[in-house]
Amino acid sequence: MAQEVRAVVAHAKGKPVSVETITVPDPGPGEAVVKVQACGVCHTDLHYREGGINDEFPFLLGHEAAGIVESVGDGVTDVEPGDFVVLNWRAVCGTCRACKRGTPQYCFSTFNAEQPMTLASGQALSPALGIGAFAEKTLVAAGQCTKVNPAVKPEVAGLLGCGVMAGIGAAINTGGVGRGDSIAVIGCGGVGNAAIAGAKLAGATTIIAVDVDDRKLALAREFGANHTVNSKQTDAVEAIQELTDGNGANVVVDAVGRPETFKQAFYARDLAGTAVLVGVPTPDMTLELPLIDVFGRGGATKSSWYGDCLPSRDFPMLVDLHLQGRLPLEKFVTETIGLDDVEEAFHRMERGQVLRSVVLF
């Protein structure tokens, strides 16, 4: 039987969000209804509200979530009611060309729920990243539910659903940072600091944080940075080269996603190093680089989608590392809030006052 729950909805570009009653249908084949326990306020949700993703309003926002599976539809075998899960937006298909090559982390045909959640009027909602978890309950494809150790706090576990996983994965999965390597991270918000935490976890010995805000640089040191660069005051490329014996870093992660920061990443990496773009640019941004520099500098430039993660592999591992005290996920949670506070949380995010606000249910 369909259920009515409270949820955060964005109706129009740039307009404040509202908390409304929506209808969540019973799960159909391959679907699950999840009772949401916590959901982080991610910059991608703000992108949706601002029309930066697409214009398929109204949006049901929220996607960085953890909760309890309440019910499942026909054919679902991987999860069952009562399972504690982190929601993901990469429910791999198993049959596309990437999956068949043995690289399901690049799946080109991921699953979402087939049925829509709706407003009271019956109008269909577009769930953010196929999830829509600023809601007491949400309908997802069962493959979007990843079981993890239920000993972890929901407000911590849910962060793996997007930003923290994107940052850790950008450093480890995409950048391949390892023991003894050097890494520079440009932009020390939630994603950037996650890249720093991931680099420390992987054994990098030179970890350089770059930002224009000294408050964020101080946080970066808490996550494992042993050098900081305020790029308002110092040329970032020169500083990174100086800290790496004049060579540049083995890996440079751009967690901002602007042409100027990507150029910094490109020129700050070692000749055989890797520049990773994980910050999301807007559609109007363009990049111009001398082609001779692209050729002459060798190495690699990569984009990182969701930290190139495979949720079934990465989420349980990272939760276990957190529970062992080796990955301080709790440091990303600046505050916990209610559903009615999401709009103000967006403003605090824009002002750089938080790493993550997390809605608790």
ABEGO torsion letter per residue (X at the ends): XBBBBBBBBBABBGBBBBBBBBBBBBBBBGBBBBBBABBBBBAAAAAAAAGAABABOBBBBEABBBBBBABBBBGBAABBBGBBBBBBABBBAGABAAAAAGBAAABABBBBBABBBBBAAGBBBBBBGGAGABBABBBBBAAABBBBBAABBAAAAAAAABAAAAAAAAAAAAAGBBBGBBBBBBEABAAAAAAAAAAAAAGBABBBBBBABAAAAAAAAAAGBABBBBAAABBAAAAAAAAAGGAEBABBBBAAGBAAAAAAAAAABBAABBBBBABBBBAABBBBBBAAAAAAAEEBBBBBBGGGBBAAAAAAAAAAAAAAGABBAAAABABBBBAAAAAAAAAAAAAGABABBBBBX
